[in-house]
Structure formats: structure tokens, C-alpha cells
Amino acid sequence: MNAAYDHDEHALPSVLHLQRAKEHGEWVGFNANSVFNDGLMVKLLVNDGQVQFKALPLDLREQDARVLNHGVPVPASPAIADRIVTRLNKISAPFNTRLVFNPVTYALTIEEA
């Protein structure tokens, strides 16, 4: 594969990956699509027959300047958390449900839309 991209045969895989991830300094393909960068870890709590959800929005850092950070999750910024909840609500709409996330308490509720 290195030869196909005119790299030295001993080039590291990260050299090839970086070339395929950016064009003219802009992210392309997999790395450019936020759906592959955004994550959500959900904890299900059952107490006395009551079900509650806690959620932690995650940033998988696919566009991080440091390649070794790619795919290593960290808590998402408020902007990324909003993007995650917005996307989930869009794909939940056909099921007549809506997710409400409280970034202070990490509570996630599912309501009828």
C-alpha cells in the first residue's frame, strides 16, 4: 500500500492514514463525518422498580491534531453533546420519542414527542 501512495516501503501506517484522512489540509472521508466522532455512554439505573438513565456524551477525537488521540474518548464539549442529542432526536422522531439530556446531572430522559 505504501508503494501505491509513493511512500517509502518502511513508512509507518500513520503516514498513509494521514494522507488518506486529509486533502488540501481539510478532513475527508471517515474523519470528516461527525457521526464517527460522537459517542454516548449510557448507564441504566433500576431502583425500586424505577428506571433512570445517566448519559455521558463522548468525543472520540477523530480530528485531534495528535494522531495517537484518535479514537480515545474524552467527555464531549457542550457543543458536541448538543450535536449528539440533536442527532439522536432526529433519528428517534419516527418512533415518536424525544431525548432530553441534562448536562449538569447527566440525566437522560426519554419522552413521548
C-alpha positions in Angstrom: 0.0 0.0 0.0 2.9 2.4 0.8 4.2 1.9 -2.8 0.7 2.7 -4.2 0.9 6.1 -2.5 4.6 6.7 -3.3 5.8 6.3 0.3 8.9 4.5 1.4 8.3 0.8 1.9 9.2 1.3 5.6 6.8 4.2 6.2 4.6 4.0 9.3 0.9 3.2 8.8 0.1 6.7 10.3 1.8 8.3 7.3 -0.5 6.5 4.9 -3.6 7.1 7.1 -2.9 10.8 7.4 -2.7 11.2 3.6 -6.0 9.4 3.2 -7.6 11.4 6.1 -6.9 14.9 4.7 -7.0 16.6 1.3 -5.6 20.1 1.0 -5.4 20.4 4.8 -9.2 19.5 5.2 -10.5 16.3 6.8 -12.2 14.0 4.4 -14.0 10.6 4.4 -14.4 8.8 7.7 -12.6 11.6 9.7 -14.8 14.4 8.3 -18.1 12.8 9.3 -19.1 13.7 12.9 -21.2 10.6 13.3 -17.9 8.7 13.6 -16.5 11.1 16.2 -19.5 11.4 18.5 -20.3 8.8 21.2 -22.7 8.3 24.1 -22.1 6.1 27.1 -25.4 5.3 28.9 -25.8 3.9 32.4 -29.1 2.2 33.2 -30.2 2.5 36.9 -33.0 0.5 38.3 -34.1 1.4 41.9 -37.3 0.1 43.5 -38.8 -0.6 40.0 -38.0 2.9 38.7 -35.8 3.1 35.6 -33.4 6.0 35.2 -30.7 6.7 32.6 -27.5 8.7 33.0 -25.5 9.6 29.9 -22.0 10.7 29.2 -21.6 12.3 25.7 -18.2 11.4 24.3 -15.8 13.0 21.8 -13.7 10.3 20.1 -11.3 13.0 18.9 -11.0 11.7 15.3 -9.8 15.2 14.2 -7.4 15.7 17.0 -4.0 17.2 15.9 -2.2 14.4 17.8 -2.8 11.1 15.8 -2.4 9.0 19.0 -5.5 10.6 20.4 -7.8 9.5 17.6 -10.4 7.1 18.9 -9.6 7.7 22.6 -12.7 9.1 24.2 -13.0 12.1 26.4 -16.1 13.8 27.8 -17.7 15.9 25.0 -17.7 19.6 25.0 -21.2 21.2 25.3 -21.3 21.8 21.6 -20.6 18.2 20.8 -23.0 17.0 23.4 -25.7 19.2 21.8 -24.8 17.7 18.4 -25.2 14.2 19.8 -28.6 14.8 21.4 -29.8 16.6 18.3 -28.8 13.7 16.0 -30.4 11.2 18.4 -33.6 13.2 18.5 -33.7 13.3 14.7 -33.4 9.5 14.3 -35.8 9.0 17.2 -38.6 11.1 15.7 -40.1 8.3 13.6 -40.6 6.4 16.9 -42.4 9.4 18.5 -39.8 9.8 21.2 -37.5 12.6 22.3 -34.4 12.5 24.4 -33.7 15.2 27.0 -30.2 15.4 28.4 -29.3 17.5 31.5 -25.5 18.3 31.2 -25.3 19.1 34.9 -26.8 15.9 36.4 -26.1 13.7 33.3 -29.7 12.6 33.5 -31.1 11.3 30.2 -34.9 11.0 29.9 -36.9 9.6 27.0 -40.2 11.4 26.4 -43.1 11.0 24.0 -42.7 13.5 21.3 
